[in-house]
Amino acid sequence: MAHEDSVDRSGSADHRFGGEWTEAKLAVLQGYLGAYTTALKNKPFKKAFIDAFAGTGYRTARFNDEGGSPDDLLFPDLAEDPPQGLLDGSARIALRTDPPFDHYVFVEKSAARCSELEALKEEFPEKADRITIRQDEANRVVRALCKQTWQCRRAVLFLDPYGMQVEWKTLEAVAGTGAIDLWLLFPLGIGVNRLLTRSGQMPKSWRRRLDLLLGTTDWYEKFYAVVGRQDTLFDVPGDQVAKASMETIGRYFVDRLKGIFPGVADEPGVLRNSAECPLYLLCFAAANEKGAPIALKIANHLLKGLR
């Protein structure tokens, strides 16, 4: 769980970041985790759930300055008020999954949130020795975990960042395990589309962020097409470009995933705000070639309601 826990403090008012799309996302995760542990119940694998942006475990805990920065790409105009009360986030959903996982890894940068995550060991005492909490940067932890031996282990990894923190090299590491099922929120409207200016001109830092997210520099040619020439102020002709649609951006990312994972959901879920603006794509990819067909069947069934 990540951004459903957050509050943006960039403006004069606090806006909790979440809404019905958060409910939908967590419902899909909950459905998959139950199906996953049931399917592997009698298999000789140790099963882990890894939440690399774990937050606090609750959906209404507050975002604080220690856990992020303006570079996290939180946009207050897209924020919504979630339902009142303390509702289960991804960490608690995983801990309540039956049959249970053999191990739970919760990663969080914020020391304050990690302290709240520690309380899960008291709330779920029968699973306390299975819970590992890491205060660290998500990409670093996930890549380190992926370097371990996976021959007799399987895992579900949930990457649910605030914005564009996940790097392509991390996804390559996940695919390389041949053992991890990945649920990933791709920041379509909340991040990528906002960095793609209409003119095609953008700061180097924005291009660098997109390079890290997409793992290549050829996205520029894919997202911008020259449609004609236009006269500039000094009568020097220049290229007029057309920016790609969000559908094109989403398809590009799914195709990139297909290049490294043996199984990828063709149609990810679309998470929208109350104004029907696409915020994220809920993507699924399976790293195990043998298990990919059944994993995709389950994932596609769960994603139907978000397409």
N, C-alpha and C positions, 0 to 999 in steps of 0.2 A: 504494500500500500504506500502511495506517495502523495500525489497532489490532492487526493480527496481529504487529506489531513491539513491542507495548507490554508493560510490566510495571507493575502497580499497586503503589504503595508506601504506600497509605493504611492498611494494616494491619501487623501484625507480621511477616507472611510475604509473600514475593514470589510473585505469581501471574501467569504469562504469560497474556496474553489471546488465545485462539485455540483451534483444535481442528479437528475434521473439517469444520465449517461454513466455516472459512477455506479449506481445501482445495477445497471445492465452489465457493466464490465465485471463487477464482482459476482454477479449471478452466473456468468459464463465460467469464470474461474472456479467457483464452487462446484458447478456441475462437472467440470472436467476433472477436478481433483478426486471427487468421489468415484467417477468412472475409472480413473487411472489406477488408484490403489486397489479397486475391486478386480480389475483386469490382471494386475500383477500380484494378487494376494497369494497365489500358490506357486509363483515363480521364484527361482533361486537368486533374486537380486535384492540388494539393500536399496531402499527407496528414500530419496531425499526431496525436500521442498526447499527451494532457494528463493528468497525474496530480497533482491538487491537494493530496493528503495523502501525499506520496511516501515518507515515512519514510527508510529507509536503502537500500532496494533488496533487503535481506534480510528474511526472515520472522522471524528470531529475535533481531534487535537489540533492545537494552533501551530501555524508556521511561525518560526522565529528567525532572527537574523543569523543565528549560528548555523542554521540548516541550509542557507542558500544565499543568492545574491541577485541583483537585477539581471545578470547574465543567464539566470535560469529561465528567462523568457516567460514570466507570468504576466498575463495580460488581464488587468482588472475588468475591462469591458466585456470579457467573456466569462467572468465568474458568476456563479449562482449560489443561492443559499441552499444547503443540503437539508434533509429532514432533521428535525431537532432530536436531541438525545445522543447517547453514546452507542453507536452501531459498530458491529464487527467489521474490521478491515481485513485485508488479505492474510495477515499473520494469524489472527484468530480463526478465520475461515479454514486455514490449513490445519491448525491445531485441533479443530473440531471435526476434521474429516475422518470418516470411518469407512473402511479399515484405515488405521493410522499410518503415517510415514515412519521410517526408522530414524530419520534425522531431519532437523529443521535448522536452516541457516538464515538468520536475519541480519542484513547489512544496512547500516545507517551512518551517515557522516556526523550527525549531531549528537554530542555527548548527552544532552538533555533527553533526547528521544531514546537513546540507547538505555538510559536509566529506566525509562518507562517500559521499554521492551523487557528489561530484566524482571519486571513484575509478572511477566507471563509464566515464569518458572514457578511462582507461587500459585498462580491461578490454575495452572495445569501441572500439579506436582508429579503426577504419574508419567509426565513427559519431560520433566525438568532436565534429566540427564541426556536427553536427545536434542536439546535446544542449544545452539551456538549463536551468540550475538557478537557481531564484529563492528566496531566503530572504525570505518574506513571508507575509502572512495570505491564506488560500485565497480567500475571497470577493472580496477586493480584486483579486487577480491575475486571477481568472476573469472578473470583470466588465470589467476593462481589456482582456483579450484579446477579449472578445465585441464590443467597440466597434470593432475593426479591420474592414477590408474582407474579406468572406468569399466574394466572387463566384467566385473561382477556387481556393478552398481548402475542405477538408473536415477533420473531426477526430473523434476519439473522446475523450470526457472521462470520467475515472474519479473519482468523488467518494466516497471511502471514509474518512469521518471517525471519530474516537473516539466521538463522541456526537451532539450536536445543533448542531454548528458551522455547517452549511450553512444559508444564509438563502434564503427564497423569492425575494427580489429577484435573487439569483444565478441561480436556475433560470429566471426570466423573461428574464434577459439571454441565457442559453444558448438558449432557445427562439427568441428574437428574431434569432439569427444565420441561421436557416434552413439551417444547414450542419453542426451538431454532433450526433453520436449520444452519448447520455448513459447511463452506468451509475452508479446511485446507491444507496448503502445508506441506507435509511430506518430510523432508530432506533426501531422499534416497541416491543419489550419492554424494551430497554436504556435507553430515554429517555422517549418520550411516555407510555407506559402507567404508568411510575413516577411521573410528575409529576401524573397524573390521580388525585387522591385520591378515596376512596369518598364522602366527604361533599360534594365539589365545592368545598370551601374550600382555597385554596392561596395562597402568598405572591405578591405582585405580580411579583417577579422570575421566578417560574416561568411565570406567564401571559405575561409579556413574551417569554420565550424561545420559548414555543409560538407566539405571534403572529409572531415573526420566521421561525420554521421553516415555518409553514403559510401565511403571507402574508395573514392575515385574523384577525378577532376572532370570527367566527361559529362557530368550532370548538366553543366552549363549549356553545352551544345544540344542536349536533349530537352532542356526546359525553355530554351529561347530559340526562336526561328526568325530569320530575316525575312520580312514580308515586303520590303520596298526601301526606297531611299527618301530621305527628307532633307530639306535645306535648313542649314543652321543659321545662326544670327549673321555670320559673315559669308553667307552664300557658299559655304563649303559643304558639299553633300555628305550625308552620314547615313548609316544603316538604321532602319526602323525595325524594331523587333517586336515579336508577340510572345507574351509570357504563357507558359503551359498552364492548362487547367489542373485543378486538384485531382481530377480523375487520372490525368496523365502522370502526375507526380506519384500518386499512389501505385499505379501500375508499374512504373519504373522501379519503385522500391520492392514490390513483390517479385518482380523479375530478378532483381539483385539477390534476394533471398534464395530464389530457386537455383541460383548459380552456385550456392554453397551447401544447401540443405537438400537431402533426398526427398523430403516431403514438406510441402508448403501449401497452406490454404489459398486457393486461387482468389477467393473473394473474402477479404478480411471484414470484420465488423466495422461499421462507421459510427463513431460516437459523436453526437451532435448536442449543442446547447438548446435552450428553449426556443431560440430564433431559427433553429434548423441549420445553423452553421456547423460544418464539419470541424471538429476539434482534433480528433485522433482517429487512427486506424488501429483496431485491435487485431494484430497479426499473430498467426500461429505457424510454427515450423517444427518439424521433428528431425532429430539428428540421426536416429537409428533407422537404417534402411529397411530392416526386417519388420520393425514395429510401426513404420510410418503409415502403411495403409489403414490399419485399425485406428491409429491415433488421428489421422485425418478424417476418418468417418465420424468419430466422436466430435472432433472440433468443428467440422462443418455443420453438423446437426445443431450444435449449441450456438453457432454464429448466424444461423438462418434469420433469427429475429432482429439482427442488427444490420441487415443488408438492404 
